[in-house]
Amino acid sequence: MTNLVIGIPAYNEEKNIGALILKLKKIADHIIVCNDGSSDMTGEIAEKMGAMVINHPKNLGYGAGIRSIFLKAREMNSDILVTFDADGQHRVEDIMPIVEPILKDQVDIVIGSRFNENGISKVPEYRKFGIKAITKLTNLSLNEKITDSQSGFRAYSKKVLEEIMPSEYGMGVSTEILIKASKQNFRITEIPITILYGKDSSTHNALSHGASVFMSTIKFTSIEHPLKFYGVPGVIFLIIGLSFSLWAIDEYTKYKELITNVTLIAIGSVIIGAILTVTAIILYSMVNLVRESNRS
């Protein structure tokens, strides 16, 4: 019999957590709530409702909550872990369609994608723009392209829980897990979900959320593909710099004077190109050295 565990990272969600757990108990074998340093009654309510509660002494971040849930789900020998947001934007009815492809051993990770007619139209425009931009950046490191890299509504197989452990404490954990999973050739797919954005229900500041995810995506993408991420732009800048340098030299040869703007662009492009290229080579060498040492 499948051991279905639902994990809920929660921070100051006393308004939603009780009703949510009541609904989830009808389909889940176990419910884990990571109370991430809430200052309200989130932890107490979850415990009284019968959930297994992990209490962080202070607010560590969404990624820390996901990490604690992964650790507990692994300890419980879970067959499938579903991560589910506590803010009321997801429907309990969508859980089984998310789980089904894993039950059939078709995939290892299922993402509940908001990019469909029942989801994306309800997402605030600024979030829609940010999700698309970060997803495009994330797709650079994935074998299988996706539409919603930031959905917190996901299902993970037992194999994923055994092989992947998140390290990112912030909102970039969603990207981190996908990049690590793709690197290990886990099968990833998406299932359309309906979301319930009556208003912006997120408890996270939009600007800090976006900055955290963007920086984490940059970090993991650059580590996985340093030559592509730094090397390609570096070569482009070098070509631009050399082209403008030839232009400046030609003008100086003809008229014995330098065109200031052309010369500055030439120097700046060469410097930027050289820095990016050297960074790509050093990072590529370091990453491969670490990988080789881990294999031995």
N, C-alpha and C positions, 0 to 999 in steps of 0.2 A: 504494500500500500504506500502511495506517495506521501511523503512528509512535506506538506506545503506550509512554508513559513512566510509571514508577511512582516516586513520591517518598516517602521515609521520613524524617521528622524523628526523630532519635534522641539520647537522652541517657543514658549509662551502660547500654547494652543489649547488652553483650557476650555475655550468656547466650542471647539470642534472635536476634541479627542474622544470624549465619552460616546457621543453618537456614532462616531466613526468606528470605534472598537466594537460597539454593539452590532453593527452591520457586518464587520469583518469576521466576527466569531462564527457566523453561519457557514463560512466557506473555508476558513483557515484552520490548520491543525494547531498552530502556535502563532501568537502575535508578539513581536518584539517592539517596544517603544524605547527609543534612545532619547531620554530627556536631557537635552543639551544645555544644562545650566539655566533652566527656566526660572523666572522670578515669580511665576504664578503657580497654580495648582495642577499643572499639566501632569507631573509625575505621580502625584497622589491619586488623581482621578484615574489615570491609566492603570495603576496598580489595583485600585478597588474594582475596576472593570474586568480584572483577570488577566491583563497583559503582563508579559515579562518585561520589567522596566530596568533599563541601564541608565544610571544617573551620572552625568558629568558634573563635577563640582563647580565648574564655571562654563560659560558659553565658549566652546572651542571652534565651532563652525560646522557647516553642513557636511563637509567631507569627513570630519572627525566622527560625526554621527553615523555616516554610512560605513566607515571603517569599523566602528564598534558593532554595528549590526552584522557586518560580514563575519567578524570574529565569533560572535555569539551563534550565528547560523551555522558556521563551520563546526563549532563545538557541539551543536545539537544534531549534527549529522543530517542536515536538511537536504532534501532532494531538489527542491526548488525554493529559491528566495525571491519574493516580490517586494520591491521597494515602492512605497506608496506615500505621497505627500500628505501632511497632516492638515493642510489649510482648506480642505473642502473642495478643491478644484477638480478632483478625479472622481469617477463613478466606480462604485464597488462592482457594478454589473460588467465592467470591462476587464475584470481580473481574469476570469476563466478564458476568454479569447486570447489574452496575452500569454497565459500559461500553456495553452493547448499545443503550440508548435514544439515546446520543450518536452511535453508528455509523449509526443509522437517521435521524439528524437530527430526532429528535422533541423533544429538550430540549438545554439547554446545560450544566446542572449536575445531577448525580445524587447524592443523599445516601443512604448506607447507613443505614437507620433501624433502631434497636434496639427500637423499640416494636412488637413482634409477639411471638407466643407462643414463638418460638425465641430471643428476645433479651431482652425486658424482664424476664422472670421471673428471669433470671440477673444482672440489674443490682442491686447493693446498694441498699437502700431509700433511704439518704440521697442517693445519686447520682440515683436515679430522681426524687426530689422536686425536687432542684436542676435537673435537665434539663428537667422539665416547667415549672417556674417561669420559667426563662430563655427557654425556647422560646415561652411565652405572651407574654413581653415582646418578644421578637424579632419575633413575628408581627404586632405593631402596625405594623411598618415594611415588611412584605412583601406583595407582590401575591398570592402563592400561599401559603396556610397550610401549615405543615409540622408534623411531630411530634417531630423530633429535630434541633434546631439545633446541637448540640454534637458530633455524630458526626464523627470525624476521617477516616472512610472515605468518600471522595468521588471523583467523576470530573468533570473540567472539560474543556470543549471548547476548541479552538484559539482561537475568538473570545473566550472568557472570559480566556484567558491573555494575549491581546493588549490587552484593554481594562481589566482589573482588576489592580491591584498592591496587596497588603496592606501596611498601615503599622503595624498593632498588633503589638507584640513579645510580648505575653502571650497567655493562653489565650482572650482575647476575639477573636482573629483569625477564629474560625469564624463568629461573629456579624457581624463587619465585612464579610467577603466576601459573605455572603448579603444584607445590606442594600445594599451597593454593586451587587450583581448585580440585585437587584429594582428598584433605582432606574433601571438601564439596560435594564430590561424583558427580561432574560435569562430563559429558561424553566427553571424549577426543579422537579424531581420527587424522589420518594423510592422506594427499593426495599428491601423487608424483607431483613435480613441475620441470620445466626446469629452470636452472639458466644460467646467461650470464657472466661467468668469463672469459673475454678476458685477463685480468691481475688481480692481486690482487687489487680489487676495494675498499676494505675497507679503511675507513679513520682512523681506530683505530690501534694503535700499537699492534702487535700480542702478544707480551710478556705481556704487561699490561692488555690487553683484557683477555687473558687466565688466568692470576693470579686473576683478579677481579671475573671472572665467577667461577673459582675453589673455591675461598674463600667463595663466596656467597652460592654456592651449599653445601659446607661443613657446613656452618652456618645453613641453613634451614633444611638440612637433619638431622643434629645432634639435632636440636630443636624438630623435629617431631618424631624422633626415637632414643632417648638418650640411651636406654638400648641396642638397636641393634648396634648403632654407637660406643658407648664407652664401654658398658658392655661386649659385646662378645669379643672384643680384650683384654679387661681387664682380663677376665677369662682365655683366652688363655695364656696371659703372666704369670698369676699366676700359671697355670699348668706347664708351662715351667720352671718357677723359682723354684717351689717346686720339680720338677723332678731333676733339677741340684743340688738343695740343698741336696736331698737324696743321690745323687751321691757323692757330696763333703763330706758329713758326713760319708758315707760308706768307702771312701778312707782314711779319717782321722782315722776312727776306726781301719782299717787294718794296715795302715803304719805310723800313728801318724804325718802326714803332709798333708797340704791342697794343692790341685791343683789350682794354682792361676786363670787360665782362667775359670775353671769350677765354682769356687767360685764367681768370678766377674759377670759371666753370671747369676748365681743364684740370687745374690743380686740385680743386675740391673733389671732383669725380674720381681722380686717380687715388687720392688719399682714402676716400670712402671705399672704393673698390678694393684697394690693397688690404684695408682693415677687415672687410667682410671675407675676402678670400683666405687670408691668414687664419681668421677665426674658424672658417669652415674646415680647413686642414687640421688645425689643432684639435677641434672638437671631434672631428671624425676619427682622428688617431686615438684620442682618449676613450671615446665610446667603444671602439673596437678592442682596445686594450682591456677595458673592464669586462667586455663580453667574453673575451678569450680567457681571462682569469676566472670568470664564473664557470666556464665550461670545464676547466682543468681541476 
